[in-house]
Amino acid sequence: MTTPIGDYTHAISGRKSWPALQPIDYQTLVASTDANYAIAGRVAHLNSSGLFEAGATAFQMPMYLVRSATSFDVATTLSNSWGGTVIPTGSLGALVAAGAYELESTEFDTTVNFAPNTLLKSPTRAQTTNDTATTGLLYSKKGWNGGGGGSLTLYTDTCCGVASFGSAMANGGYSATGGPMTGNGTPSYANYTGPYKVAVLAFWPVFIPGTA
C-alpha cells in the first residue's frame, strides 16, 4: 500500500449543506492505474469496473474525493498479522457533482484568479499525459499539462463546477470581489484564508457533459 500523509496537505470541505445527514456521495476503491492521482479535493469518475479514476470527461459524472489514497484511514503500512480488528480497506468516499452544496478545495490551478460564475473543468490522465501534478485539479482554462492554455468551451469541455466566491490564498483574501458584504460594503470574506490556512477554491459542483 501507499505511504500515508497528513490530512491537511490536500483537502475538501463544505461551506454550505455539507456535512449533511443525507449527502449525495459514493464510495469505492480506486483503480490501480490511478492510485497516485487519488488525492483529496480532486475530481474523479467511475470507470467501467466501478472504480475511481482521476478527472472527468464526456459523460463521466464528476465526483470530489473526500480522502486521498494515502490518507491514514484509507492506507496503512501495517499488516494484519498482529491481529488488529480495524484495517483500512483502501475504499475512498466522494461527493457527487449533482449534489446541492458549496465546497472548498485545495486542488485547483493557483496560477489564475477565479471570478464568480467561472466554469470549472478537471482533466483526466489521458488529457494530461499522466501528469500527477495536474490530473484531477480544477481549471478555468486549459492550463494543465498538454492542455495548450486555451479557453474552456461550454458543451465541449465537460464542466464539473462553477466558482462561487473565487479562490482564497493562504495569506488571506478571496481573489474575487463578490460575496456577502459587511455593513460598510466590504466583502466579508476579504481576509478569509480557508479552513486549513492554505489556498482554497470555493465553488458549486455541477455537471454539464461535453465531448472532452
N, C-alpha and C positions, 0 to 999 in steps of 0.2 A: 504493500500500500504506500501511498504518498506520505511525505512527512508533514505533520500538522503545522499550521501557522496561527498567529493571533487573530482574534475576531474583528478588529477594527482597521486592519490594513485594507480590506475590501469589505464593503457592507452596503446594505439597503435598509431603509427604514420608512415607516409610514408617517406622512404629515396629516392625512385625513383618512378616516374609515378603515385603517388597518394599524395594529392588530384588531381583529374582529372575531366574534363568536362563530360566524359562518363565512369565512373568506372563500373566494374562488381560487383555490390553489391546486397543486398537483405534486405528486411525489413518485419518483422512480430513480433508477440507477443511471449513472452517466455512461455513455458509450466509451469503450476503451480507447478509441481514437481521439476522444475529446477531453480526457481527464485533465490535461494541462490547461484547458480553456474553461473549465467549470469553476468559475470564480464568483463569489457572492456579489450581487449587484449587476452582474452581466446578464445578457439575454441568452435564452436557449429555446430550443424547439424539440419536439419529439421526432425521432427518426422512424423508419418503417417497423422497427422492432420495439417501439415504445420506450426508447432510451433517450436521455438528453444529449443533444448536440448543440454546439455554440452558435449564436446568431439566429437570424430568421430571414427567409426569402420566400418569394412567391406566396403560396397559400399556407405556409407553416405558421401556426399560431405562436406568437411570441410569448415567452414566459420569463419572469425575472427571478433569478436564483437567490434564495434567501441565505443559503450557506454555500461554502466552497467545498470542492472535493477534498481539500486539505484541512477543513475545519475539525476541531477536536472531537465533535460529536458525530463526525462522518468517517474520518480516517483514524487509524491507530497504528502505532509501530509495535504493539504488543500482540502476542499470540494468545490463544485461548487455553494454553497448556497449564496456566496457573489456576484454572477453574473459575475465572471471572464469570459473573452472571450477565453483565451488560457489555457487549462488544459492538461497536459501530458496524453497520452493515454496508456503508457506502451509499445509501439512498439519500437523495437530495430533495428538498422541497422548493417549490417555485410559485410565484404569484402570476396567475394568468392575465394577459393583457386585456381581456374582456371584462375584468373586474372594475368596480366603481371605487377607486381610491386614488389618492395623490401620494406619490412616493418620492424619495430622495435616494440617489445612488452615487457612489464614489466612482463608478465606472463610466466615464464619458470623456470626450475629446476636450482636454483642458487648454487647447491652443486657441479656442474661439470662445466668444460670448454667445449665450443662448437667450434671445429675447422671448417674451411670452408668445405663445402660439407657434413656435418653431417646430416643424415636423422632425421626428427622430427616426433614424434607421440604425440597425445593428447588423454588421456584416458577418457572414459565415466563414468557416475555414477556407472554403473554396474561393471566396471573394477576396480574402486577404493573403492567399497563397500560404496558408498555415502559419500565419504570423501571430504568436501568442500575445504580443503587446496590443494588438488592435482588434482581434477577433472577439465579437460579442460586446464591444463597447458601444455607447450611444453617440451618434454623429448627427450633425445638422447639414453636413455636406459630405462628399465622398473623400474624406481625408484619411481613410485607412490605407494600410499598405497595399499598393497596387490599385487604389481607387481612382487616382487621377486628380482628385481635388475638386471635381465639378459639383454643380448643384444637384440636389435631390429632385426627382420628378414624381409628382403625385400619380398614383396608379401604375407607375413603372417600378419605382423603388418601394419595397414593402415598408410601410410605416408601422412602428411599434410604440409610438408615444408622441405627445405634444408637450413642449416645455410650458410650465406654469409660471413660476417666478424667476426662471433662469437659473444660472449657476452661482453658487456661493463659494468664494475662495477660502482657503484655510485661514487667512488672516482677517477674514470678515468682509461682509458686504456682497449682496447679490449683484451680478453683472447687469441685470435688467432694472429699470426704474419702476416697473409695475409692482402690484401687490397692495395689501391693505395699508392705509395711511393712518398716521397718528393724528392727534388733534391739530398739530401745526402744519399738516400737509406733507410731512416727511415720511417716506416709506418705513413702515415699522420693522422691516427686515434689513434695514440699511447696514446693521452691524452683525448680522446673523452669520454664524460660522458652521452651521450644520451640527448634527447630533454627535459627531465624533471628532470635532475640531479639525476636520480635513475638508478638502474641496468636495462639494456635492452638487448634483443637478436635480432640481425639483421639476417634476413632470406628472402628467396624467397618462397612464397606459391606454393605448388604443390599438386597434388592429385594422389597417387598411391594406388588403392584399395588393401585391404588384406582380411584376414579372421578373424582378431581380432583387 
